[in-house]
Amino acid sequence: MPLAKMTKVADERESDATERQCSFRLATAQDAPGIVAAYERVFGVGGVKAPGHEAYPAPDVFSVEGVERILANPSKRFVIALVGDKIAGGMIIHYLSRYNCEFACVSVDLAFRGLGISPKMLAFARQIAEHSCLTINATEIVTHSIHSQTAHSRAGYNKVIGFGFCQYPRVFFSNHPESCLWIGEIQGRVARALQSEKPEHLKSGKSPDEPALTAEERELLDGLRVSRQVYVPENYASIVSAVLAQFADTLDYRILNPNATDSASAEKAQIDWADDEPFSFLKLPAGLYSAWQEDVEKAVESIQAKGKRFIQAQIPANQPSAIQYAEHLQKLGFAFLGFLPLYNFRLNELGKPHFDDLLVLQWLAPEIVATNPLPGETDSVVKLYGYPANLSGKVLKVIRRELTSNNN
């Protein structure tokens, strides 16, 4: 081949390689049209629609005005992937509190598949968390996508904390609703400081060059370095221990028996209706209150009367009342969903930072359980990729046992 022609071919290959290089950044308002186009190429105009469910993955990513609302929301960040100057994918980091977040709407344009964009984009988001004071992540991954599950795992988001069975309508499966695997992670400077105090770290002789902690970070460190006490029903002790063991390099947990004094709650159960969704949330307080059994039963009945087919009950697990709430909900047909470390952040009565660890239960309308395969009986990703070999399999066995018992 003549030198001139060889040079031209080389230049073309270099140009193509440059165009295929991925970069990542936070989106701006100018990116909104490109973001909408990228999501539409994956999910269609307006997103994937199904009865009883808002457009998947979220209505706002399918309009310029919606994307601009996301960008203007101080509790959200929109990460985008670029190949050359083209938007090839995106994801939303939703901050539920100052320190808690979840990933949402992770998507890669079909034209750019095969470039490893998903794990790289998640790695970019992970670096944001690593540079933070403290970030506790709890994210749901729909089980239709092996690409999503493996991308999260490759980026280090692989700690299983729960499983929501048949939570969404028939968005991806034509014959049964979609389930969600829950994963969690604890990151940031405070997390690394906690890890540095662990015996296994001290034995290794490693001493990462970290900047001095701020006053805020020292206060968080002092509160989290003490052993955390949690209470769960006896039949959940084994699975909760397995979940918490994944975080042993950062936090110390003890599961205690219920023979302890419980404090009374000044608050009552609260309902988050999630009006546009097929589910609602039942949020229990930390501590019992007068007539709590009747109040909880009325709350559950009111949600069911709305035609909701899924109820997620969130129980603060740091007081013995968690056992009583959970056992009462079990009698009402609720089953295990998961255990979420440090999920709820708030300031306590002294104005100090406080985190609740949540025991989460799920109720499903009986016809949903009766007419759909139980976990492990379908060709979902959890079966193909994880069930029953790893922790997801153990979580599913607990859920399967309870759902079967509740509907017999």
C-alpha positions in Angstrom: 0.0 0.0 0.0 1.4 3.4 -0.9 2.6 5.5 2.0 0.0 8.3 1.3 -2.9 5.7 1.4 -1.5 4.1 4.5 -1.4 7.5 6.2 -5.0 8.3 5.2 -6.2 4.9 6.6 -4.4 5.5 9.8 -5.8 9.0 10.1 -9.3 7.7 9.5 -8.9 5.0 12.2 -7.5 7.6 14.7 -10.5 9.9 13.9 -12.9 7.0 14.4 -11.3 6.1 17.7 -11.4 9.7 18.9 -15.1 9.9 18.0 -15.8 6.6 19.9 -14.0 7.8 23.1 -16.3 8.2 26.0 -16.4 11.1 28.4 -18.7 11.9 31.3 -20.0 15.1 33.0 -22.9 16.6 34.7 -25.6 17.8 32.3 -26.6 21.5 31.7 -29.8 23.0 30.3 -28.2 23.1 26.9 -28.0 19.3 26.9 -31.8 18.8 27.4 -32.8 18.2 23.7 -30.0 15.7 23.3 -30.9 13.9 26.5 -34.5 13.5 25.4 -33.4 12.2 22.0 -31.1 9.6 23.6 -33.8 8.3 25.9 -36.4 8.2 23.1 -34.0 6.0 21.0 -34.0 3.5 23.8 -37.5 3.6 25.2 -39.6 5.2 22.4 -41.3 8.5 22.4 -42.8 9.2 25.8 -41.2 6.1 27.3 -42.4 2.6 28.0 -46.1 2.7 29.0 -48.2 0.2 30.9 -51.5 0.4 32.8 -51.2 1.6 36.3 -47.6 2.9 35.9 -46.1 6.2 34.9 -43.9 6.2 31.8 -40.8 4.2 32.3 -38.1 5.0 33.4 -39.5 8.5 34.3 -41.8 10.9 32.4 -39.5 13.9 32.8 -36.7 12.4 30.7 -38.9 12.4 27.6 -39.4 16.2 27.3 -37.1 19.2 27.3 -39.2 20.8 30.0 -39.0 17.7 32.2 -35.2 17.4 31.8 -35.0 21.1 32.8 -37.1 20.4 35.9 -34.6 17.6 36.9 -31.7 19.9 36.3 -33.3 22.7 38.4 -34.0 20.3 41.3 -31.3 20.7 44.0 -31.8 17.1 45.1 -30.9 15.7 41.7 -27.9 15.5 39.4 -28.0 14.3 35.8 -24.9 12.5 34.6 -24.5 12.2 30.8 -22.1 10.1 28.7 -20.7 11.6 25.5 -19.1 9.8 22.6 -17.4 12.6 20.7 -20.0 15.4 21.0 -23.0 13.1 21.0 -25.0 12.3 24.1 -24.8 8.5 24.3 -26.5 7.9 27.7 -27.5 9.3 31.0 -28.4 8.6 34.6 -29.9 10.5 37.5 -28.5 10.7 41.0 -31.4 11.4 43.3 -30.5 12.6 46.8 -33.1 11.5 49.3 -31.4 13.4 52.1 -28.1 15.2 52.6 -26.3 11.8 52.7 -28.7 9.3 51.1 -29.1 8.8 47.4 -30.3 6.4 44.7 -29.5 5.9 41.0 -32.3 6.2 38.5 -32.9 6.2 34.8 -29.6 4.6 33.8 -29.7 4.2 30.0 -27.3 3.9 27.0 -28.3 4.8 23.5 -28.5 1.5 21.4 -26.2 3.0 18.8 -23.4 3.2 21.4 -23.7 -0.2 23.0 -20.6 -2.3 23.3 -18.3 0.6 24.4 -18.7 -0.2 28.1 -20.5 3.1 28.7 -22.8 1.9 31.6 -20.1 0.7 34.0 -17.9 3.7 33.1 -20.9 6.1 33.7 -21.6 4.4 37.0 -17.8 4.6 37.9 -18.1 8.4 37.2 -21.0 8.6 39.6 -19.1 6.5 42.1 -16.3 9.0 42.1 -18.7 11.8 42.9 -19.7 9.7 46.0 -16.1 8.9 46.9 -15.2 12.6 47.0 -18.3 13.4 49.2 -18.4 13.7 52.9 -20.7 10.6 53.2 -23.0 9.0 50.6 -25.3 6.0 51.4 -26.7 4.5 48.2 -29.7 2.3 48.0 -30.7 1.6 44.4 -33.3 -0.6 42.7 -32.3 -2.5 39.6 -35.1 -4.0 37.5 -34.4 -7.6 36.8 -35.1 -7.5 33.1 -31.6 -6.3 32.3 -28.5 -8.3 32.7 -26.6 -5.3 31.3 -27.8 -3.1 34.2 -27.0 -5.7 36.8 -23.5 -6.4 35.5 -22.8 -2.7 35.0 -23.6 -1.9 38.6 -21.6 -4.8 39.8 -18.5 -3.9 37.8 -18.7 -0.4 39.2 -18.7 -1.8 42.7 -22.4 -1.6 43.5 -23.0 -5.3 44.3 -24.1 -5.5 47.9 -27.6 -7.0 47.9 -30.0 -5.5 50.5 -33.4 -6.6 49.3 -35.8 -7.7 46.5 -39.1 -6.2 45.6 -41.3 -8.9 44.0 -43.6 -8.0 41.0 -43.6 -4.4 41.9 -44.2 -2.9 38.4 -46.8 -3.7 35.8 -46.0 -5.6 32.6 -43.5 -3.1 31.3 -40.8 -5.6 30.1 -42.3 -9.0 30.6 -45.5 -9.6 28.7 -46.8 -12.3 31.0 -45.8 -11.1 34.5 -44.8 -7.9 36.3 -41.3 -6.7 36.9 -39.3 -7.2 40.1 -36.4 -5.1 41.5 -33.2 -6.2 43.1 -32.0 -3.7 45.7 -28.3 -2.9 46.1 -26.5 -0.6 48.5 -23.1 1.0 49.2 -21.6 3.4 51.8 -18.9 5.8 50.4 -17.1 9.0 51.1 -14.4 10.4 53.4 -16.3 9.3 56.5 -16.7 5.8 55.2 -13.0 5.6 54.5 -12.2 6.9 58.0 -14.4 4.2 59.5 -12.7 1.5 57.4 -9.3 2.7 58.4 -10.1 2.0 62.1 -10.9 -1.7 61.4 -8.4 -4.3 62.7 -7.9 -5.8 59.3 -7.0 -2.4 57.9 -4.6 -1.7 60.8 -2.9 -5.1 60.3 -2.3 -4.3 56.6 -0.2 -1.3 57.5 -2.0 0.8 54.9 -2.4 4.5 55.6 -4.1 6.3 52.8 -3.1 10.0 52.4 -6.5 11.5 53.3 -7.0 15.2 54.1 -8.1 16.1 57.7 -11.8 15.6 58.3 -14.0 18.7 58.7 -16.0 19.3 61.9 -19.1 17.9 60.1 -17.2 14.8 59.1 -15.8 14.2 62.6 -19.3 14.5 64.1 -20.6 11.9 61.7 -17.5 9.6 62.3 -18.1 9.8 66.1 -21.7 8.8 65.7 -21.1 5.9 63.3 -18.0 4.3 64.9 -20.1 2.9 67.7 -21.8 -0.5 67.4 -25.3 -0.1 65.9 -28.1 -2.0 67.6 -30.9 -3.4 65.5 -34.0 -5.4 66.3 -35.7 -7.8 63.8 -38.1 -10.8 64.3 -36.3 -14.1 65.0 -37.2 -15.5 61.6 -35.4 -12.6 59.9 -32.2 -12.6 62.0 -30.2 -14.9 59.7 -31.0 -13.0 56.4 -30.5 -9.6 58.0 -27.1 -10.8 59.4 -26.1 -11.8 55.9 -27.1 -8.4 54.5 -25.2 -6.5 57.2 -22.1 -8.7 56.9 -21.5 -7.0 53.5 -20.9 -3.7 55.4 -18.6 -5.2 58.1 -15.6 -3.3 56.7 -17.3 0.0 57.5 -19.9 -0.5 60.3 -20.4 -2.7 63.4 -23.9 -4.1 63.9 -25.5 -6.2 66.7 -28.9 -7.9 66.3 -30.4 -7.8 69.8 -33.2 -9.7 71.4 -36.4 -7.7 72.2 -36.1 -7.8 76.0 -35.3 -4.1 76.2 -37.1 -0.9 77.1 -38.7 0.8 74.1 -39.4 4.5 73.9 -42.8 5.9 73.0 -43.2 7.7 69.8 -44.8 11.1 69.4 -45.4 10.4 65.8 -47.8 8.0 64.0 -47.7 5.9 60.9 -47.6 8.0 57.7 -48.7 7.1 54.2 -46.9 8.2 51.1 -49.5 7.5 48.5 -47.3 7.8 45.4 -50.4 8.7 43.4 -49.1 8.0 39.9 -47.7 4.6 40.8 -49.2 1.2 41.5 -47.7 1.2 45.0 -47.7 3.2 48.2 -45.3 3.5 51.2 -46.3 3.0 54.8 -43.7 4.7 57.1 -43.7 3.6 60.7 -42.2 5.7 63.5 -39.3 4.8 65.8 -41.3 3.6 68.9 -44.8 2.5 69.6 -47.8 4.8 70.2 -51.3 4.5 71.5 -53.6 2.3 69.5 -50.8 1.6 66.9 -52.2 -1.8 65.9 -55.6 -0.3 64.9 -53.9 2.7 63.2 -51.6 0.4 61.1 -54.5 -1.8 60.1 -56.6 1.2 59.0 -53.6 2.6 57.0 -53.1 -0.7 55.2 -56.9 -1.0 54.5 -57.0 2.5 53.1 -54.1 1.8 50.7 -55.7 -1.4 49.6 -59.0 0.3 49.1 -57.3 2.7 46.6 -56.6 -0.3 44.4 -52.8 -0.3 45.1 -51.3 -3.7 44.5 -48.0 -3.1 46.3 -47.3 -1.6 49.8 -43.8 -1.0 51.0 -43.6 -0.8 54.8 -40.5 1.0 56.2 -39.8 0.2 59.9 -36.9 1.9 61.9 -35.1 -1.1 63.3 -33.0 0.5 66.1 -35.7 0.0 68.8 -37.5 -3.1 70.0 -40.7 -1.7 68.5 -39.5 -2.8 65.1 -40.2 -6.5 66.1 -43.7 -5.7 67.1 -44.4 -3.7 64.0 -43.0 -6.4 61.7 -44.8 -9.3 63.4 -48.1 -7.4 63.2 -47.5 -6.6 59.5 -46.7 -10.3 58.9 -50.1 -11.2 60.3 -51.6 -8.7 57.7 -49.9 -10.6 54.9 -46.6 -8.7 54.6 -43.4 -10.5 53.6 -39.7 -9.6 53.9 -38.3 -7.1 51.3 -34.9 -6.1 52.7 -32.8 -4.3 55.2 -31.4 -0.8 54.4 -28.4 0.3 56.5 -28.4 4.1 57.4 -31.3 4.7 55.1 -33.1 7.5 57.0 -31.1 10.6 58.0 -32.5 13.2 60.4 -31.4 15.4 63.2 -32.3 14.1 66.7 -33.8 16.1 69.5 -30.4 17.4 70.4 -29.8 18.6 66.8 -27.2 15.8 66.2 -27.1 13.7 63.0 -29.0 10.5 63.3 -29.4 7.6 60.9 -32.2 5.0 61.0 -31.6 1.4 59.8 -34.8 0.3 58.0 -36.4 -3.2 58.0 -38.6 -3.1 54.9 -41.6 -5.4 54.3 -43.8 -5.7 51.3 -47.5 -6.5 50.7 -48.7 -7.6 47.3 -52.4 -8.0 46.2 -53.2 -11.7 46.4 -54.1 -11.9 42.7 -50.6 -10.6 41.8 -48.9 -13.4 43.8 -51.4 -16.0 42.6 -51.1 -15.2 38.9 -47.3 -14.6 38.6 -44.2 -16.7 39.0 -42.5 -16.5 42.3 -38.8 -15.4 42.4 -36.6 -18.0 40.9 -39.3 -19.5 38.7 -38.7 -17.2 35.7 -35.9 -16.4 33.3 -35.2 -13.1 35.0 -31.7 -11.9 35.5 -31.7 -12.8 39.1 -32.1 -16.5 38.2 -29.8 -16.4 35.3 -27.1 -14.3 36.9 -27.4 -14.8 40.7 -30.2 -17.0 41.9 -29.7 -19.1 44.0 -26.0 -19.0 44.4 -25.4 -15.7 46.1 -27.2 -13.5 48.7 -30.0 -12.6 46.3 -30.9 -16.3 46.3 -31.1 -16.3 50.1 -33.3 -13.1 50.1 -35.6 -14.7 47.5 -36.0 -17.9 49.5 -37.2 -15.9 52.5 -39.7 -13.9 50.3 -40.8 -17.0 48.5 -41.5 -18.9 51.7 -43.6 -16.0 53.1 -45.5 -15.3 50.0 -46.4 -18.9 49.6 -47.5 -19.1 53.2 -49.5 -15.8 53.0 -51.5 -17.1 49.9 -52.2 -20.6 51.1 
